[in-house]
Amino acid sequence: MAPRASAWLNRRRGFSQNLESQNTAGHLPCKFLIVGFGPAGRGAVQSLEHIRERVLVLDLSSAGITGAEAMGYRVELGDASSAEVLEHLHLEQLRMVVITLPSRNDALAAMNQVRSIAPQATIIVRSCNQNCMSEFRNAGADIVVGDEEEVRKALASMVHEQYQRLPVLAVSQDCSYPD
């Protein structure tokens, strides 16, 4: 049912390609799966640009699909938490999956489905909340990247950069700053 629904949605939104026809049309097997193509997904594919033909982007939003397609990636409109959708994608040779979904529940569901279909694949998961990182690891993620940690690093870098540009501030003995 899910592959048919995905194909129907693809046709309805103007995406005529589906993966079965791509696989039989001489495309190389998918080795890298990007789940979600918002800002995090676009960042994830940057180091894979030279092997676009081996990357598949799976997203539920037409904006994500359109963006990935415009960048030259193979795309499929679908839900990564659906076993039927993932089976339809023929992920037997998958080496890496990057799950960039902001929702903890959606990311866990997608990760569990991917792990059952492609146990050999390295799974990298985005975690929006520091508290969920160990949950993703315990559920089988190989690598977890936390948004909060990345924001912490970026903020520290920006504060340091801006501090370096300020004139030297002398702190008086009473800990007040000079005017």
C-alpha positions, 0 to 999 in steps of 0.5 A, spaced: 500 500 500 505 505 501 509 504 495 502 505 491 501 511 495 508 514 494 507 513 487 500 516 487 503 522 491 509 523 486 505 523 480 500 528 483 505 533 485 509 532 478 514 527 480 514 522 475 520 518 477 519 512 482 525 508 484 523 502 481 524 505 474 530 509 476 533 502 478 532 499 471 533 505 467 541 504 469 542 508 475 547 505 480 544 502 486 543 507 492 549 507 497 547 513 501 540 515 504 538 522 506 532 522 510 529 529 510 532 535 506 531 541 510 537 545 512 540 539 516 539 534 510 542 539 505 548 540 509 549 532 510 549 532 502 555 537 501 560 532 502 557 527 497 556 532 491 561 528 487 557 521 488 550 524 487 548 518 483 549 514 489 545 518 493 537 518 494 533 523 498 527 521 501 522 526 504 515 528 505 515 535 503 515 537 496 519 543 498 525 538 500 524 534 494 524 540 489 530 542 492 534 535 492 532 534 485 534 541 483 541 539 486 541 533 482 540 528 487 535 522 486 529 523 490 523 519 492 517 522 496 515 518 502 515 516 509 522 513 512 518 510 518 514 505 513 517 498 512 513 498 505 516 505 503 523 503 505 523 496 501 520 499 495 527 503 495 531 497 494 536 499 499 540 492 499 547 495 498 546 501 502 552 503 506 550 510 510 543 513 512 543 520 515 536 521 518 535 529 519 528 529 522 527 534 527 522 530 531 525 525 536 519 520 535 519 520 527 527 519 527 527 513 532 521 510 527 525 511 521 532 509 524 528 502 527 525 501 520 532 502 516 536 498 521 531 492 520 532 493 512 539 495 512 543 492 518 550 493 515 549 501 514 552 506 518 546 510 521 547 517 523 542 521 526 540 528 528 538 529 535 534 536 536 535 535 544 541 533 548 537 529 552 535 524 547 542 523 544 543 517 549 536 514 547 538 514 539 545 511 541 541 505 545 536 504 539 542 503 534 544 509 531 552 509 530 553 516 530 548 522 533 549 529 532 546 534 537 543 540 535 544 543 542 552 541 541 552 544 534 549 551 537 553 551 543 560 551 538 557 556 534 555 561 539 562 560 543 565 561 536 561 567 535 562 570 542 570 569 541 570 572 534 566 578 537 570 579 543 577 579 539 574 585 535 572 589 541 578 594 544 581 591 551 576 592 557 579 594 563 575 591 569 576 596 575 577 593 582 570 594 584 568 589 578 565 595 574 566 596 567 569 603 565 564 608 561 
